[in-house]
Amino acid sequence: RVSGGQKPTYRAFADLAEGYEFWERFHYRQAWDKLKTATKALEMASLWGGPPGLKAVLPGIKANAGFLERLVLDPAAVKDSLCLDLLAHVSRRLHVGHDPESAMIVLMRALESFAQRELFKRHKIKTWDVQPEQLPKALQETCRVSWLDDVDGKYKMPLQGQFRALAALGDPLGQAFLPEWQTMKPLLDAANHGVLGHGFEPVKAERVQQLYDIVLKLTGVTESSLPKFPTLAL
């Protein structure tokens, strides 16, 4: 039998589970709403003793809610926190979900998100709607000939083009990319040949980890700076 005092706590755990499920599907607003509601209820429960172990996980949950708040309320077209969230998602897919195929797809998106952020923040270039004259001269003709999207008629920069542009602009991220390119090529090739890429060969976990490590090196991100889901042992 569940007492009246326990029911709000159980509802809070249900909100918590739903919030993290929303987060896994990139529904950030709904995830934030659920985590806010759950955090308030769990803080109240902890004041009255609460389940054993509750106080140990509350700081992590509150930190997650704060991360989501920054992400949701960031008005920028390219959100800073998205890059970090995508990398954290890769780690969960690879090490918790044991799904290297999905992890590689998200990792490719994470790599692109860093390039998009740099191009937009530093150079006012939208990779999803680039104007050829914004680019270094060496890339302008490539843009006009190869990057026109037939669906919406806009010029869209592919991943390698984004980093080539950053390098030509003298951007630190682009400069860091150049010496890593030869190492990255077989890893990007493995991503392209994956079942969720453009081919028929399952992606190996070690390939994902190798590319993940290079992305951390390129971007200067530390794993400790990534959002981490709490482990509940209540």
C-alpha positions in Angstrom: 0.0 0.0 0.0 1.3 3.5 -0.9 0.8 6.2 1.7 -0.5 9.7 0.7 3.0 11.1 1.5 4.7 8.6 -0.8 2.4 9.2 -3.8 3.9 12.6 -4.8 7.4 11.1 -4.7 6.4 8.3 -7.0 4.8 10.8 -9.3 8.0 12.7 -9.2 10.0 9.7 -10.3 7.5 9.1 -13.1 8.0 12.7 -14.3 11.8 12.2 -14.0 11.6 9.1 -16.2 9.4 10.8 -18.8 11.7 13.9 -18.7 14.8 11.8 -19.5 12.9 9.9 -22.2 11.9 13.3 -23.8 15.6 14.3 -23.6 16.7 11.1 -25.4 14.4 12.1 -28.3 15.7 15.7 -28.3 12.4 17.1 -27.1 14.2 19.6 -24.9 11.3 21.8 -23.8 9.2 18.9 -22.7 12.2 17.4 -20.9 12.9 20.6 -19.1 9.3 21.0 -17.9 9.3 17.4 -16.6 12.6 17.8 -14.8 11.6 21.1 -13.2 8.4 19.5 -11.8 10.2 16.4 -10.6 13.0 18.4 -9.0 10.7 20.5 -6.9 8.8 17.4 -5.7 12.0 15.5 -4.9 13.5 18.4 -3.1 10.4 18.5 -0.9 10.6 14.8 -0.3 14.3 15.0 0.7 13.4 17.5 3.4 11.1 14.9 4.9 13.7 12.1 4.7 12.7 10.8 1.3 13.9 7.5 -0.1 17.5 6.5 0.8 19.9 7.8 -1.7 17.7 10.7 -2.9 20.0 13.5 -1.7 22.9 11.9 -3.5 21.2 12.2 -6.9 19.4 15.5 -6.5 22.5 17.7 -7.4 22.9 15.8 -10.7 19.2 16.2 -11.6 19.3 19.9 -10.8 22.4 20.3 -12.9 20.6 18.5 -15.8 17.6 20.8 -15.4 19.9 23.8 -15.5 21.6 22.6 -18.7 18.2 22.1 -20.3 17.1 25.6 -19.2 20.2 27.1 -20.9 19.6 25.1 -24.1 15.8 25.9 -24.3 16.1 29.6 -23.5 19.1 30.2 -25.8 17.6 32.4 -28.6 20.5 31.9 -31.0 19.9 30.2 -34.3 22.9 27.9 -33.4 22.7 27.0 -29.8 26.0 26.5 -27.9 24.7 23.7 -25.6 23.5 21.6 -28.5 27.0 20.5 -29.4 27.7 19.3 -25.9 24.3 17.5 -25.7 25.0 15.6 -29.0 28.4 14.4 -27.7 26.8 13.2 -24.5 24.1 11.4 -26.5 26.9 9.7 -28.5 28.4 8.4 -25.3 25.1 7.0 -24.0 24.3 5.3 -27.3 27.7 3.7 -27.5 28.4 2.7 -23.9 24.9 2.4 -22.4 22.7 1.4 -25.3 25.5 -0.5 -27.1 24.3 0.9 -30.4 27.3 2.0 -32.4 25.3 2.5 -35.6 23.1 5.1 -34.0 26.0 6.5 -32.1 27.9 7.2 -35.3 25.0 9.0 -36.9 24.7 11.3 -33.8 28.5 11.7 -33.7 28.6 12.9 -37.3 25.8 15.4 -36.4 27.8 16.5 -33.3 30.9 17.1 -35.4 28.8 19.2 -37.9 27.2 21.2 -35.0 30.6 22.4 -33.9 31.5 23.6 -37.4 28.1 25.2 -37.7 28.5 27.0 -34.4 31.9 28.3 -35.4 30.8 29.4 -38.9 27.7 31.2 -37.5 29.2 32.8 -34.4 32.5 33.9 -35.8 31.8 34.4 -39.5 28.0 35.0 -39.8 27.7 32.0 -42.2 24.6 29.8 -42.1 25.6 26.4 -43.4 22.0 25.7 -44.2 21.6 28.9 -46.3 25.1 30.0 -47.3 25.7 32.8 -49.7 28.6 32.0 -52.1 30.1 35.5 -51.7 30.5 34.9 -47.9 33.0 32.1 -48.6 36.7 32.3 -49.5 37.2 32.6 -53.2 38.5 29.1 -53.6 35.2 27.7 -52.4 32.7 30.1 -54.1 32.6 28.2 -57.4 32.3 24.8 -55.6 29.4 26.3 -53.7 27.6 27.5 -56.8 28.1 24.2 -58.7 27.8 21.5 -56.0 26.0 22.8 -52.9 22.7 23.9 -54.3 19.8 22.0 -52.8 17.1 21.2 -55.3 14.4 20.9 -52.6 14.5 24.5 -51.3 16.9 26.2 -53.7 19.4 27.2 -51.0 23.1 26.6 -50.9 23.9 24.1 -48.1 27.4 23.2 -47.0 28.3 19.6 -46.5 30.4 18.6 -43.5 33.8 18.6 -45.2 33.0 21.9 -46.9 32.3 23.4 -43.6 35.7 22.5 -42.3 37.4 23.5 -45.5 35.7 26.9 -45.2 36.9 27.3 -41.6 40.4 26.4 -42.5 40.4 28.8 -45.4 39.1 31.5 -43.1 42.0 30.9 -40.7 39.6 29.7 -38.0 41.2 27.8 -35.1 38.7 24.9 -35.5 39.5 24.6 -39.2 43.2 24.8 -38.6 42.9 22.0 -36.0 41.0 19.9 -38.5 43.6 19.9 -41.2 46.3 17.7 -39.5 43.5 15.3 -38.3 42.0 14.8 -41.8 44.0 11.8 -42.9 43.2 10.0 -39.6 39.5 11.0 -39.9 39.0 9.8 -43.5 38.7 6.1 -42.8 36.4 6.8 -39.9 34.1 9.0 -41.9 34.2 6.4 -44.6 33.0 3.8 -42.1 30.2 6.1 -41.1 29.2 6.5 -44.8 29.2 2.7 -45.4 27.1 2.1 -42.2 23.6 0.7 -42.5 22.3 4.1 -41.2 24.7 5.9 -43.4 24.6 5.1 -47.1 25.7 1.5 -47.2 25.3 -2.0 -45.9 28.2 -2.6 -43.4 27.5 -2.4 -39.6 29.6 0.2 -37.8 32.1 -1.1 -35.3 32.1 0.4 -31.8 35.8 1.0 -31.9 35.4 3.2 -35.0 32.9 5.3 -33.2 35.2 5.6 -30.2 38.1 6.6 -32.4 36.2 9.4 -34.1 34.7 10.5 -30.8 38.2 10.9 -29.3 39.2 13.0 -32.4 36.2 15.2 -32.0 37.0 15.9 -28.4 40.6 16.7 -29.4 39.4 19.0 -32.2 36.9 20.9 -30.2 38.8 21.0 -26.8 35.7 19.6 -25.1 36.3 17.5 -21.9 34.0 14.7 -21.0 33.5 16.2 -17.6 31.8 19.2 -19.3 29.1 17.0 -20.9 25.7 16.5 -19.3 25.4 13.2 -17.5 22.2 11.3 -16.7 22.0 10.3 -13.0 22.1 6.7 -11.9 19.3 6.1 -9.5 19.9 3.6 -6.7 17.1 4.3 -4.4 
